[in-house]
Amino acid sequence: MNEVGWWSNWASVTWQTKNCYVIHSREYGEPLFNHCGFLSPEDPGAIGQAERLFAEQGAEPSFFVPDLDGYDRVAKSLEGKGYASQDELVVMEMGRPAYAGRGRAEVSAVGPRGLTEWVRVYVQSFYEELVPRQVVRGSLKRAAGDARAILLLARLDGLPVGTTALYEDEEMVGAYCVGVLPEFRRQGVAASMMRFAHGVARERKKRLVLQTFRADSAQGFYERLGFHRVYTKKVYLREPPTGDAPRRPPPRFDFRREGETHADLGVRIDRQAKPGAHAFSRVFRGFEKLEALKSVFGDRTGEELAGVTIVIDPRRGYMHVDDENGSVYVSQPYLESADQRYIYLDIIHELVHVKQFREGRELYDERFTYFERPTEVEAYGVAVAEARRIGMTKEELVEYLKVEWVEGQEFLRFLEKVGLGR
């Protein structure tokens, strides 16, 4: 029931009988979000009901069957229908913890304002951007409103690198979504998160439990931390899953260096800054003198910028503001190779978001599309005005404003709004 409670924030739950449930989702394609589970040995007739529900949803059916006494009849019924056990979900419980010397990541619980970074790290850890972030964010907003859920984010040197979710019921604390960015694995991040999770469970005097697919080869890692196997659930499928998640191309991250200018912009940018957290002036110098930013921060521009933290992210991307703490994340590959005017305008854009964050505004209001979001309209207004001041042509501005995640009419409407239409 702990599992059903947590995943009900991500997918729909339909009870076929009092002991048989179906978790199903149109957004997430893998068996974890589309399976039939059992609380006790069930009449095999429930299998047919579950199959009909999956067919209505257009999902591949899967069944998670515990390897406990009494479930043989369920397993044989599935095998008679052409299903085969193709993986196992190992249920594990913390026994005597073995954390000594493991993990240096900083772990903290995040609230609604920390969802952006949690979602970003989760998607890149599990899906490599193949599931749209807005889909995961919708699930997380529901989870954040569930009093039984705690969302954990792990950071190394200020950079978010790992996620975990805890879900509490009357008997236990379940750990889910334990993910670490590929570049930061084997650095004790997951161990740090499990140490934090164990502390939460111990404080509440409850058991800490998690599940891991055998195919993920993580069971040995958890055993070294002190977990032990309780039982397993066999994963029955008709065929190996083909397309575990909705597929879409990953972002192109085209930095568009063609025609790069080296005109003196009156500032200095350290394009060789190393990954990790830095004071703003360590990476960006002279920006406190810009009239564009004085129009945003006023007479306290210098002091306001001095309080900004820049986090250099080694992954490919652009820039964005953490809506939990107001830090500005800058992709290291982008910083190293993009047209310097783009970096200059982007940091001005993000500093407008920093001001908005400090005013308590919601940076990523999903009631609006990207280019219609009030915070983006304001930030782009400042950046476009500055682009014109430094002499960028209309064609250069249009090229600068292109982003991979917005196409078609929304982009054309935005160009009209900022005076760059036909």
C-alpha positions as CSV (number, residue, x, y, z in Angstrom):
1,M,0.0,0.0,0.0
2,N,2.9,2.3,0.5
3,E,3.8,1.8,-3.2
4,V,0.3,2.5,-4.3
5,G,0.1,5.6,-2.2
6,W,3.3,7.1,-3.7
7,W,2.7,6.2,-7.3
8,S,-0.9,7.4,-7.2
9,N,0.6,10.9,-7.5
10,W,2.1,9.9,-10.8
11,A,-0.5,7.6,-12.3
12,S,-4.1,6.6,-11.9
13,V,-5.0,3.7,-9.6
14,T,-8.0,1.5,-10.3
15,W,-9.0,-1.2,-7.8
16,Q,-10.2,-4.3,-9.7
17,T,-11.1,-6.1,-6.5
18,K,-10.3,-5.3,-2.8
19,N,-7.0,-7.1,-3.2
20,C,-6.1,-6.3,-6.8
21,Y,-5.2,-2.9,-8.2
22,V,-4.0,-1.5,-11.5
23,I,-1.6,1.5,-11.8
24,H,-1.9,3.0,-15.3
25,S,-0.6,6.0,-17.1
26,R,-0.7,7.5,-20.6
27,E,2.3,9.7,-20.0
28,Y,4.7,7.1,-18.6
29,G,5.1,4.0,-20.7
30,E,7.2,1.6,-18.6
31,P,5.8,-1.3,-16.5
32,L,6.4,0.6,-13.2
33,F,3.6,3.0,-14.2
34,N,1.4,0.4,-15.9
35,H,1.1,-2.8,-13.9
36,C,-1.4,-4.9,-12.0
37,G,-0.4,-5.7,-8.4
38,F,-1.8,-7.9,-5.7
39,L,-2.2,-7.6,-1.9
40,S,-3.1,-11.2,-1.5
41,P,-3.5,-14.3,-3.8
42,E,-6.3,-13.3,-6.1
43,D,-8.8,-15.0,-8.2
44,P,-7.1,-15.2,-11.7
45,G,-10.3,-13.7,-13.1
46,A,-8.9,-10.4,-12.0
47,I,-6.2,-10.8,-14.7
48,G,-8.7,-10.5,-17.5
49,Q,-10.2,-7.4,-15.9
50,A,-6.8,-5.8,-15.7
51,E,-6.0,-6.7,-19.3
52,R,-9.2,-5.0,-20.5
53,L,-8.3,-1.8,-18.6
54,F,-4.8,-1.8,-20.1
55,A,-6.3,-2.2,-23.6
56,E,-8.6,0.7,-23.0
57,Q,-5.6,2.8,-22.0
58,G,-3.5,1.7,-24.9
59,A,-0.8,0.4,-22.6
60,E,1.2,-2.8,-22.6
61,P,-0.1,-5.0,-19.6
62,S,2.3,-6.1,-16.9
63,F,1.8,-7.9,-13.6
64,F,3.9,-7.8,-10.5
65,V,3.5,-11.1,-8.6
66,P,5.1,-11.6,-5.2
67,D,7.1,-14.8,-4.8
68,L,5.2,-15.7,-1.6
69,D,3.1,-18.6,-0.6
70,G,-0.2,-18.8,-2.4
71,Y,0.7,-16.9,-5.5
72,D,1.5,-19.9,-7.6
73,R,-2.0,-20.0,-9.1
74,V,-1.7,-16.4,-10.3
75,A,1.7,-17.0,-11.8
76,K,0.5,-20.2,-13.7
77,S,-2.6,-18.3,-14.9
78,L,-0.4,-15.6,-16.4
79,E,2.0,-18.1,-18.0
80,G,-1.0,-19.8,-19.5
81,K,-1.9,-16.5,-21.2
82,G,1.5,-16.2,-22.7
83,Y,3.2,-14.0,-20.1
84,A,6.7,-14.7,-18.8
85,S,8.7,-13.4,-15.8
86,Q,11.2,-11.0,-17.4
87,D,12.5,-9.2,-14.3
88,E,12.1,-9.0,-10.6
89,L,11.4,-6.1,-8.3
90,V,13.4,-6.7,-5.1
91,V,11.8,-5.4,-1.9
92,M,14.5,-4.4,0.6
93,E,14.5,-3.2,4.2
94,M,17.2,-1.4,6.1
95,G,18.7,-3.5,8.8
96,R,21.9,-2.4,10.5
97,P,23.1,0.7,8.6
98,A,26.7,0.7,7.2
99,Y,27.3,4.3,6.2
100,A,30.7,4.9,7.6
101,G,32.9,6.9,5.2
102,R,30.1,6.9,2.5
103,G,28.8,10.0,0.9
104,R,29.7,13.7,1.0
105,A,26.7,15.1,-0.8
106,E,24.5,17.7,1.0
107,V,20.9,16.4,1.2
108,S,17.9,18.5,2.0
109,A,14.1,18.3,1.7
110,V,12.6,20.6,-0.9
111,G,9.2,22.2,-1.0
112,P,7.1,23.5,-3.9
113,R,9.8,26.1,-4.8
114,G,12.4,23.4,-5.2
115,L,10.5,21.3,-7.7
116,T,12.3,22.6,-10.8
117,E,15.7,21.3,-9.9
118,W,14.3,18.0,-8.5
119,V,12.5,17.4,-11.8
120,R,15.5,18.4,-13.9
121,V,17.8,16.0,-12.1
122,Y,15.2,13.2,-12.0
123,V,14.5,13.4,-15.7
124,Q,18.2,13.5,-16.6
125,S,19.0,10.6,-14.3
126,F,16.3,8.2,-15.5
127,Y,15.2,9.4,-18.9
128,E,17.9,11.5,-20.5
129,E,15.3,14.1,-21.4
130,L,13.1,11.5,-23.3
131,V,10.1,12.3,-21.0
132,P,9.0,16.0,-21.1
133,R,9.8,17.7,-17.9
134,Q,6.4,19.3,-17.7
135,V,4.9,15.8,-17.4
136,V,7.1,14.9,-14.4
137,R,6.6,18.4,-12.9
138,G,2.8,17.8,-12.9
139,S,3.4,14.5,-11.0
140,L,5.7,16.2,-8.5
141,K,3.3,19.1,-7.9
142,R,0.7,16.5,-6.8
143,A,3.3,14.7,-4.6
144,A,4.4,18.0,-3.0
145,G,0.9,18.5,-1.9
146,D,0.8,15.1,-0.2
147,A,1.6,15.5,3.5
148,R,3.0,11.9,3.5
149,A,5.7,12.7,0.9
150,I,9.2,14.2,1.4
151,L,11.2,15.2,-1.7
152,L,15.0,15.0,-1.2
153,L,17.6,16.8,-3.4
154,A,21.3,16.0,-3.1
155,R,24.0,18.6,-4.0
156,L,27.7,18.3,-4.6
157,D,29.5,21.7,-4.5
158,G,26.2,23.4,-4.8
159,L,25.1,21.5,-7.9
160,P,21.9,19.4,-7.7
161,V,22.9,15.9,-8.7
162,G,20.6,13.4,-7.0
163,T,16.9,12.8,-6.1
164,T,15.0,10.6,-3.7
165,A,11.4,10.7,-2.6
166,L,10.2,9.4,0.8
167,Y,6.6,8.3,1.4
168,E,5.3,7.6,4.9
169,D,2.4,5.4,6.0
170,E,1.4,3.9,9.3
171,E,4.1,1.3,9.3
172,M,7.0,2.4,7.2
173,V,8.9,5.0,5.1
174,G,9.3,4.0,1.5
175,A,12.2,5.4,-0.6
176,Y,11.5,6.0,-4.3
177,C,13.0,7.7,-7.3
178,V,16.6,7.2,-6.1
179,G,18.5,8.7,-9.0
180,V,21.9,10.3,-9.6
181,L,23.1,12.1,-12.7
182,P,25.4,9.8,-14.7
183,E,28.4,12.1,-14.4
184,F,28.2,12.0,-10.6
185,R,27.7,8.4,-9.9
186,R,30.1,6.4,-7.7
187,Q,30.7,9.5,-5.6
188,G,28.6,8.6,-2.6
189,V,25.5,10.6,-3.6
190,A,23.0,7.8,-3.3
191,A,24.6,6.7,0.0
192,S,24.2,10.3,1.3
193,M,20.5,10.3,0.4
194,M,20.0,6.9,2.0
195,R,21.7,8.1,5.2
196,F,19.2,11.0,5.3
197,A,16.3,8.7,4.5
198,H,17.3,6.4,7.3
199,G,17.5,9.3,9.7
200,V,13.9,10.3,8.8
201,A,12.6,6.7,9.3
202,R,14.5,6.4,12.6
203,E,13.1,9.7,13.9
204,R,9.6,8.4,13.1
205,K,10.4,5.0,14.6
206,K,9.4,3.3,11.4
207,R,11.0,0.8,8.9
208,L,12.9,2.1,5.8
209,V,11.9,0.1,2.7
210,L,12.7,0.4,-1.0
211,Q,12.3,-1.5,-4.2
212,T,14.9,-2.0,-6.9
213,F,14.6,-3.9,-10.2
214,R,17.1,-6.7,-10.4
215,A,18.0,-5.7,-14.0
216,D,19.3,-2.4,-12.6
217,S,22.0,-4.2,-10.7
218,A,21.6,-2.0,-7.6
219,Q,20.8,-4.7,-5.1
220,G,24.4,-5.2,-4.1
221,F,24.9,-1.5,-3.5
222,Y,21.9,-1.4,-1.1
223,E,23.1,-4.5,0.7
224,R,26.4,-2.8,1.3
225,L,24.6,0.1,3.0
226,G,22.7,-2.3,5.3
227,F,19.6,-3.2,3.4
228,H,18.4,-6.8,3.2
229,R,16.0,-8.6,0.9
230,V,12.5,-9.1,2.2
231,Y,10.9,-10.7,-0.9
232,T,10.7,-10.1,-4.6
233,K,7.9,-9.5,-7.1
234,K,8.2,-11.2,-10.4
235,V,7.5,-8.9,-13.4
236,Y,5.3,-10.6,-15.9
237,L,5.2,-9.3,-19.5
238,R,4.2,-10.8,-22.8
239,E,7.2,-9.3,-24.6
240,P,10.2,-7.3,-23.5
241,P,9.2,-3.7,-23.2
242,T,10.0,-1.7,-26.3
243,G,9.9,2.0,-25.7
244,D,9.9,2.3,-21.9
245,A,9.1,5.9,-22.1
246,P,7.6,8.3,-24.7
247,R,10.3,9.0,-27.2
248,R,11.4,12.4,-28.4
249,P,14.8,13.7,-29.5
250,P,17.0,15.2,-26.8
251,P,17.6,18.9,-26.9
252,R,20.1,20.0,-29.6
253,F,21.8,22.7,-27.6
254,D,23.0,24.4,-30.7
255,F,25.2,27.2,-29.4
256,R,25.2,29.0,-32.8
257,R,28.8,30.3,-32.9
258,E,28.6,31.5,-36.5
259,G,29.3,35.2,-36.9
260,E,30.6,35.5,-33.3
261,T,31.6,39.0,-32.4
262,H,34.4,40.0,-30.0
263,A,33.2,43.6,-29.5
264,D,34.0,45.1,-26.2
265,L,30.8,44.8,-24.1
266,G,32.4,46.6,-21.1
267,V,32.3,43.4,-18.9
268,R,34.5,40.4,-18.3
269,I,33.3,36.8,-18.4
270,D,35.4,33.9,-17.1
271,R,34.7,31.4,-19.8
272,Q,37.0,28.8,-18.2
273,A,35.2,28.7,-14.8
274,K,35.2,25.3,-13.3
275,P,32.2,23.3,-12.2
276,G,30.8,24.2,-8.8
277,A,29.4,27.2,-6.9
278,H,31.1,30.6,-7.3
279,A,30.4,34.2,-6.3
280,F,28.9,36.2,-9.1
281,S,31.9,38.4,-9.5
282,R,34.2,35.4,-9.8
283,V,32.6,34.6,-13.2
284,F,30.9,37.8,-14.3
285,R,32.7,41.1,-13.7
286,G,31.5,44.7,-14.5
287,F,27.8,43.9,-14.8
288,E,27.0,46.2,-11.8
289,K,27.8,49.1,-14.1
290,L,25.3,48.2,-16.8
291,E,22.3,50.6,-17.1
292,A,20.2,47.6,-18.1
293,L,20.7,46.1,-14.7
294,K,20.4,49.3,-12.9
295,S,17.0,49.6,-14.3
296,V,16.2,46.3,-12.7
297,F,18.0,46.5,-9.3
298,G,18.2,50.3,-8.9
299,D,20.8,52.0,-6.6
300,R,21.6,48.7,-4.9
301,T,22.7,46.9,-8.1
302,G,26.2,46.1,-6.8
303,E,25.0,44.7,-3.5
304,E,22.2,42.7,-5.2
305,L,24.7,41.1,-7.6
306,A,27.2,40.4,-4.9
307,G,24.6,38.1,-3.3
308,V,24.1,36.0,-6.4
309,T,25.6,32.5,-6.5
310,I,26.7,31.1,-9.9
311,V,26.8,27.4,-10.2
312,I,28.7,26.0,-13.2
313,D,27.1,22.8,-14.4
314,P,29.3,20.4,-16.5
315,R,26.4,19.2,-18.6
316,R,25.2,20.7,-21.9
317,G,22.5,23.3,-21.7
318,Y,22.1,27.0,-21.2
319,M,21.2,29.0,-18.1
320,H,18.4,29.0,-15.6
321,V,17.5,30.1,-12.1
322,D,16.9,27.7,-9.2
323,D,13.5,28.7,-8.0
324,E,14.2,27.4,-4.5
325,N,17.3,29.4,-3.6
326,G,17.8,31.9,-6.5
327,S,21.2,30.5,-7.7
328,V,22.0,30.9,-11.4
329,Y,23.0,27.7,-13.2
330,V,25.3,28.1,-16.2
331,S,26.2,25.2,-18.5
332,Q,30.0,24.8,-18.7
333,P,30.0,23.8,-22.4
334,Y,27.8,26.8,-23.2
335,L,30.0,29.2,-21.2
336,E,33.1,27.9,-23.1
337,S,31.8,27.9,-26.6
338,A,28.7,30.2,-27.2
339,D,28.8,33.6,-28.9
340,Q,29.8,36.0,-26.1
341,R,26.9,38.2,-26.8
342,Y,24.5,35.4,-26.1
343,I,26.2,34.7,-22.7
344,Y,26.1,38.4,-22.0
345,L,22.4,38.7,-22.8
346,D,21.5,35.4,-21.1
347,I,23.0,36.4,-17.8
348,I,21.1,39.7,-17.9
349,H,18.0,37.7,-18.6
350,E,18.6,35.4,-15.7
351,L,19.4,38.3,-13.3
352,V,15.9,39.6,-14.0
353,H,14.7,36.2,-12.8
354,V,16.8,36.6,-9.7
355,K,15.1,39.9,-8.9
356,Q,11.7,38.2,-9.5
357,F,12.6,35.3,-7.2
358,R,13.6,37.7,-4.5
359,E,10.3,39.4,-4.8
360,G,8.6,36.1,-4.2
361,R,7.2,35.7,-7.7
362,E,6.6,32.3,-9.3
363,L,9.3,31.9,-12.0
364,Y,7.8,28.9,-13.8
365,D,4.1,29.5,-13.7
366,E,2.7,26.6,-15.8
367,R,-0.6,28.3,-16.5
368,F,1.3,30.1,-19.3
369,T,3.2,28.9,-22.3
370,Y,6.9,29.7,-22.2
371,F,6.9,33.0,-24.2
372,E,3.6,34.1,-22.6
373,R,4.8,33.6,-19.0
374,P,4.9,37.1,-17.3
375,T,8.3,36.5,-15.8
376,E,9.7,35.5,-19.2
377,V,8.1,38.4,-21.0
378,E,9.7,40.8,-18.5
379,A,13.1,39.2,-18.6
380,Y,13.2,39.1,-22.4
381,G,12.1,42.7,-22.6
382,V,15.2,43.7,-20.7
383,A,17.5,41.4,-22.8
384,V,16.0,42.5,-26.1
385,A,16.4,46.2,-25.3
386,E,20.0,45.6,-24.3
387,A,20.6,43.5,-27.5
388,R,19.4,46.5,-29.6
389,R,21.7,48.8,-27.6
390,I,24.8,46.8,-28.4
391,G,23.9,46.9,-32.1
392,M,22.5,43.4,-32.9
393,T,20.5,43.4,-36.1
394,K,16.9,42.1,-36.3
395,E,18.1,38.9,-38.0
396,E,20.7,38.4,-35.2
397,L,18.1,39.0,-32.5
398,V,15.7,36.5,-34.0
399,E,18.4,33.9,-34.2
400,Y,19.4,34.6,-30.6
401,L,15.8,34.2,-29.4
402,K,15.2,30.8,-30.9
403,V,14.9,28.0,-28.4
404,E,14.6,24.3,-29.0
405,W,11.5,23.9,-26.8
406,V,9.3,26.5,-28.6
407,E,8.3,26.4,-32.2
408,G,5.7,27.6,-34.7
409,Q,3.0,30.2,-33.9
410,E,4.0,30.8,-30.3
411,F,7.5,31.9,-31.4
412,L,6.0,34.1,-34.2
413,R,3.6,35.7,-31.7
414,F,6.5,36.5,-29.4
415,L,8.5,38.1,-32.1
416,E,5.5,40.4,-32.9
417,K,5.2,41.2,-29.2
418,V,8.9,42.4,-29.0
419,G,8.7,44.3,-32.3
420,L,10.6,41.7,-34.4
421,G,7.7,40.5,-36.5
422,R,7.4,40.9,-40.3
